């Protein structure tokens, strides 16, 4: 797959809200813990699929983000009903 490494722009900005920083950390932690579709690039350039050590304890970033989204939606609905 081709990558656009020559004509892309990356921007960094400070995240001053502690709540937003926690959310970013939670999303990144979930992404790094995902072992359901994980592959590792070896030093020789070969990709190897990661097999979870304990299949019952595998972590799916997609499922985690879906749960977080539903939880946020429910909390928002409760707040709208209460407010």
C-alpha positions as CSV (number, residue, x, y, z in Angstrom):
1,X,0.0,0.0,0.0
2,X,1.3,3.4,-0.9
3,X,1.7,6.0,1.8
4,X,1.6,9.8,1.4
5,X,4.7,10.6,3.4
6,X,5.9,13.5,1.2
7,X,2.8,15.7,0.8
8,X,1.1,15.4,4.2
9,X,0.8,17.8,7.0
10,X,0.8,16.9,10.7
11,X,-0.3,19.3,13.4
12,X,0.3,19.1,17.1
13,X,-1.8,21.1,19.5
14,X,-1.9,21.2,23.3
15,X,-4.8,19.5,25.0
16,X,-5.5,21.6,28.1
17,X,-8.6,19.9,29.3
18,X,-7.9,17.1,31.8
19,X,-11.1,15.3,30.8
20,X,-10.2,15.4,27.1
21,X,-6.6,14.2,27.9
22,X,-8.1,11.3,29.9
23,X,-10.4,10.5,26.9
24,X,-7.4,10.5,24.5
25,X,-5.4,8.3,26.8
26,X,-8.3,5.8,27.1
27,X,-8.7,5.6,23.3
28,X,-4.9,5.2,22.7
29,X,-4.6,2.6,25.5
30,X,-7.5,0.6,24.0
31,X,-5.9,0.8,20.5
32,X,-2.5,-0.4,21.8
33,X,-4.2,-3.3,23.8
34,X,-6.1,-4.6,20.8
35,X,-4.9,-8.1,20.0
36,X,-7.8,-9.3,17.9
37,X,-6.5,-8.0,14.6
38,X,-2.9,-7.2,15.6
39,X,0.1,-7.8,13.4
40,X,3.8,-7.1,14.2
41,X,6.4,-6.0,11.7
42,X,9.5,-8.1,12.3
43,X,13.0,-6.7,11.8
44,X,13.3,-8.6,8.5
45,X,10.2,-6.9,7.1
46,X,7.8,-9.8,7.6
47,X,4.4,-9.3,9.2
48,X,3.4,-11.8,11.9
49,X,-0.1,-12.1,13.3
50,X,-0.3,-11.7,17.0
51,X,-2.1,-14.5,18.8
52,X,-3.6,-13.6,22.1
53,X,-2.0,-15.4,25.1
54,X,-5.4,-15.9,26.7
55,X,-8.1,-16.0,24.0
56,X,-10.9,-15.4,26.6
57,X,-9.1,-12.2,27.6
58,X,-8.6,-10.8,24.1
59,X,-9.1,-7.0,23.7
60,X,-10.9,-5.5,20.7
61,X,-10.4,-1.8,20.2
62,X,-13.5,-1.7,18.0
63,X,-15.7,-3.3,20.6
64,X,-14.2,-1.1,23.4
65,X,-15.0,2.0,21.4
66,X,-18.6,0.8,20.7
67,X,-19.1,0.2,24.4
68,X,-17.8,3.7,25.2
69,X,-20.0,5.3,22.6
70,X,-23.1,3.6,23.8
71,X,-22.3,4.5,27.4
72,X,-21.8,8.2,26.4
73,X,-25.1,8.2,24.4
74,X,-27.0,6.7,27.4
75,X,-25.5,9.2,29.8
76,X,-26.4,12.1,27.4
77,X,-30.0,10.8,27.1
78,X,-30.3,10.7,30.9
79,X,-28.9,14.2,31.2
80,X,-31.4,15.5,28.5
81,X,-34.3,13.9,30.3
82,X,-33.2,15.3,33.7
83,X,-32.3,18.8,32.4
